[in-house]
Amino acid sequence: MIERDLSETASRPPSAVSTGVGIAGLAGLAVWMAVAIVFQFEGPYAALVNVASCGIPMVLWSLLIDKVHRSPTTGIDWAVHRHRPEDLTDISVTKLVGLWATWAMIAGVYCIFRFYWSGDYVFAMHLFATAAIPLLLASVPYVFWLDRRLVEPRDGVWHLGAMLRMKPGVSPDEIWSHLRAWAVKAFFLAFMISIIPGSYRSVVAADFNRIQVDTVALAQWLIGFMFVIDIAFATVGYLLTMRPLDAHIRSATPYASGWAAALICYPPFILMNSGGPLDYRLGAQDWHYWLQAHPTLLVVTGFVLVALTAFYAWATVAFGLRFSNLTHRGILTHGPYALTKHPAYLSKNLFWWIAGLPFLVTTDNVVDAIRNTTLLAAVSGVYYWRAKTEEWHLSADPAYRAYAAWMARHGPITRLLTPANLRNGKRPEAPAVSSAD
């Protein structure tokens, strides 16, 4: 009855993240970027300061204004300081065993797969190596402190530690859930950190004299700046998966199809890069090449592409501290998520179609144009697939089902794309999770 009432209400369901936290992070990032541009702080560690300038204001806003640490979804009861220290000590020790074993497995993967030690990933690996000992030391007081306030301290990491210590009561499902969550964090955090320095430097060290007189250069700089915003917020999200911030990973998708759809969009599995199976750029040129003889259309197209990238960045900003692929960390219903359920996927695919113009090629070969158009359509299909697998995962939460039902009726973009039977409240069911998934 409660779920039906939520889905049928005319009011948009509440968002797990406030608008203010994203604005705070954006303000901190903007201040640092202004300083960096003026004083030419363009190195990789200056890029990390940019991430910190984004993250610290969001942490302060979340704790002091939103008071997220008081939310019941944290699993923390601040009024309780548990006694029986001998039991809790054993629990905490077991969790440290599980946590350190998880980190050891991640380190092993980084060492074995050598692509992590080439190109842009080298910076991320050196950063992780530098942070390893401080993190190990800091984890001890953190785990002991938090366990005395958790409603249920025996979480997934405890179950992994209990298995390694050969204790009774181990749940394989809890262990797999824990490992999936950390697999997401390990894979995407390394990727995000690897691309931080290059994207940041391209904006800070740009030729501003040219930007002032060249419309295309201005559009490209603004697009680059939007991506710096997106990367900073996303990196903060992967770093701060912490219960006291209510930003912990509640679940990582159990669907193999969801993992496949996401991973083929990122290195080393990416299919859309140059020479890949879904490379749609054979004989292609960007929008400004084709439109250079049409100044008005060039300006209009540049504006549209900047607007689409801004919408894409807004979709990441709206997450605040909680951005992450393949996970559930609270349901967002505000900002761009009040317009469409998948603002990032929608905006980036529209961007690719407008910026790439795949039906125009320089090879005088119509086959190349057909090929590029077909492959970009396939790329868009991959993102539709990703969107559906994410909906299957999140639909396990009644809050998401209420949001999806509201969007089907009231979301300006979603409503246009939703069949009539689904607008009437009939939602597609997620596939059963089998051993293959």
SULKA-V266083 format. One record per residue. N is the residue number from 1. PHI is phi in radians with two decimals (999 if undefined). Layout:
((N PHI) (N PHI))
//
This chain:
((1 999) (2 -1.10) (3 -1.12) (4 -1.12) (5 -1.10) (6 -1.13) (7 -1.30) (8 -1.69) (9 -1.23) (10 -1.39) (11 -1.53) (12 -1.17) (13 -1.01) (14 -1.12) (15 -1.62) (16 -1.26) (17 -2.19) (18 -1.44) (19 -1.16) (20 -1.08) (21 -1.15) (22 -1.17) (23 -1.11) (24 -1.07) (25 -1.13) (26 -1.15) (27 -1.13) (28 -1.08) (29 -1.11) (30 -1.09) (31 -1.09) (32 -1.15) (33 -1.09) (34 -1.11) (35 -1.10) (36 -1.11) (37 -1.20) (38 -1.13) (39 -1.76) (40 1.00) (41 -1.46) (42 -2.03) (43 -1.35) (44 -1.11) (45 -1.36) (46 -1.14) (47 -1.14) (48 -1.21) (49 -1.08) (50 -1.05) (51 -1.12) (52 -1.12) (53 -1.14) (54 -1.41) (55 -1.33) (56 -1.07) (57 -1.05) (58 -1.21) (59 -1.10) (60 -1.11) (61 -1.08) (62 -1.08) (63 -1.44) (64 -1.54) (65 -1.75) (66 -1.38) (67 0.91) (68 -1.13) (69 -1.17) (70 -1.59) (71 -1.19) (72 -1.12) (73 -1.26) (74 -1.23) (75 1.36) (76 -1.94) (77 -2.00) (78 -1.25) (79 -1.41) (80 -1.89) (81 -2.07) (82 -1.16) (83 -1.60) (84 0.85) (85 -1.02) (86 -1.15) (87 -1.23) (88 -1.18) (89 -1.08) (90 -1.14) (91 -1.07) (92 -1.14) (93 -1.08) (94 -1.09) (95 -1.17) (96 -1.13) (97 -1.06) (98 -1.14) (99 -1.16) (100 -1.18) (101 -1.13) (102 -1.09) (103 -1.11) (104 -1.13) (105 -1.12) (106 -1.12) (107 -1.05) (108 -1.09) (109 -1.12) (110 -1.05) (111 -1.30) (112 -1.27) (113 -1.54) (114 -1.28) (115 -1.11) (116 -1.24) (117 -2.02) (118 -2.47) (119 1.07) (120 -1.18) (121 -1.19) (122 -1.02) (123 -1.06) (124 -1.10) (125 -1.14) (126 -1.14) (127 -1.15) (128 -1.09) (129 -1.10) (130 -1.17) (131 -1.46) (132 -1.01) (133 -1.14) (134 -1.00) (135 -1.17) (136 -1.05) (137 -1.19) (138 -1.23) (139 -1.15) (140 -1.17) (141 -1.13) (142 -1.10) (143 -1.13) (144 -1.11) (145 -1.15) (146 -1.24) (147 -1.05) (148 -1.36) (149 -2.18) (150 -1.30) (151 -1.13) (152 -2.33) (153 -1.30) (154 -1.48) (155 -1.72) (156 -1.07) (157 -1.20) (158 -1.12) (159 -1.10) (160 -1.13) (161 -1.09) (162 -1.14) (163 -1.10) (164 -1.19) (165 -1.60) (166 0.99) (167 -1.63) (168 -1.36) (169 1.42) (170 -1.40) (171 -1.92) (172 -1.02) (173 -1.08) (174 -1.13) (175 -1.15) (176 -1.12) (177 -1.09) (178 -1.08) (179 -1.16) (180 -1.09) (181 -1.08) (182 -1.29) (183 -1.12) (184 -1.04) (185 -1.10) (186 -1.14) (187 -1.20) (188 -1.41) (189 -1.14) (190 -1.06) (191 -1.14) (192 -1.09) (193 -1.15) (194 -1.15) (195 -1.71) (196 -1.07) (197 -1.07) (198 -1.15) (199 -1.15) (200 -1.13) (201 -1.13) (202 -1.08) (203 -1.55) (204 -1.22) (205 -1.72) (206 -1.19) (207 -1.45) (208 -1.28) (209 -1.12) (210 -1.23) (211 -1.03) (212 -1.19) (213 -2.08) (214 -2.05) (215 -1.07) (216 -1.13) (217 -1.09) (218 -1.10) (219 -1.08) (220 -1.16) (221 -1.16) (222 -1.11) (223 -1.09) (224 -1.06) (225 -1.12) (226 -1.08) (227 -1.24) (228 -1.09) (229 -1.06) (230 -1.03) (231 -1.15) (232 -1.09) (233 -1.12) (234 -1.12) (235 -1.11) (236 -1.01) (237 -1.05) (238 -1.26) (239 -1.30) (240 -1.81) (241 -1.48) (242 -2.21) (243 -1.11) (244 -1.06) (245 -1.68) (246 0.94) (247 -1.97) (248 -1.22) (249 -1.40) (250 -1.38) (251 -2.86) (252 -1.86) (253 -0.96) (254 -1.55) (255 -1.58) (256 -1.06) (257 -1.11) (258 -1.14) (259 -1.10) (260 -1.08) (261 -1.07) (262 -1.36) (263 -1.16) (264 -1.27) (265 -1.71) (266 -2.37) (267 -1.17) (268 -1.57) (269 -1.62) (270 -1.02) (271 -1.78) (272 -1.73) (273 -1.34) (274 -1.03) (275 1.49) (276 -1.37) (277 -1.05) (278 -1.96) (279 -1.29) (280 -1.79) (281 -1.98) (282 -1.14) (283 1.21) (284 -1.64) (285 -2.33) (286 -1.32) (287 -0.96) (288 -1.22) (289 -1.19) (290 -1.31) (291 -1.85) (292 -1.10) (293 -1.53) (294 -2.24) (295 -0.96) (296 -1.14) (297 -1.14) (298 -1.10) (299 -1.16) (300 -1.09) (301 -1.13) (302 -1.04) (303 -1.08) (304 -1.09) (305 -1.17) (306 -1.11) (307 -1.10) (308 -1.14) (309 -1.18) (310 -1.12) (311 -1.12) (312 -1.09) (313 -1.12) (314 -1.02) (315 -1.09) (316 -1.41) (317 -0.99) (318 -1.05) (319 -1.25) (320 1.09) (321 -1.49) (322 -1.96) (323 -1.13) (324 -3.06) (325 -1.30) (326 1.13) (327 -2.32) (328 -1.94) (329 -2.30) (330 1.99) (331 -1.62) (332 -1.60) (333 -2.30) (334 -1.85) (335 1.04) (336 -1.14) (337 -1.34) (338 -1.54) (339 -1.80) (340 -2.67) (341 -1.28) (342 -2.34) (343 -1.09) (344 -1.17) (345 -1.15) (346 -1.12) (347 -1.21) (348 -1.22) (349 -1.24) (350 -1.08) (351 -1.03) (352 -1.08) (353 -1.16) (354 -1.33) (355 -1.29) (356 -1.56) (357 0.70) (358 -1.10) (359 -1.45) (360 -2.00) (361 -2.37) (362 -1.68) (363 -1.62) (364 0.99) (365 -2.14) (366 -1.11) (367 -1.10) (368 -1.09) (369 -1.12) (370 -1.12) (371 -1.08) (372 -1.07) (373 -1.13) (374 -1.14) (375 -1.24) (376 -1.18) (377 -1.10) (378 -1.16) (379 -1.08) (380 -1.07) (381 -1.11) (382 -1.06) (383 -1.26) (384 -1.14) (385 -1.07) (386 -1.01) (387 -1.05) (388 -1.18) (389 -1.16) (390 -1.16) (391 -1.14) (392 -1.02) (393 -1.14) (394 -1.22) (395 -1.18) (396 -1.19) (397 -1.68) (398 -0.98) (399 -1.10) (400 -1.25) (401 -1.10) (402 -1.14) (403 -1.11) (404 -1.10) (405 -1.15) (406 -1.14) (407 -1.12) (408 -1.07) (409 -1.65) (410 -2.15) (411 -1.16) (412 -0.97) (413 -1.58) (414 -1.04) (415 -1.07) (416 -1.17) (417 -1.74) (418 -1.78) (419 -1.02) (420 -1.03) (421 -1.15) (422 -1.39) (423 -1.13) (424 -1.49) (425 1.84) (426 -1.62) (427 -1.74) (428 -1.17) (429 -1.52) (430 -1.28) (431 -1.16) (432 -1.14) (433 -1.46) (434 -1.92) (435 -1.11) (436 -1.29) (437 -1.75))
//
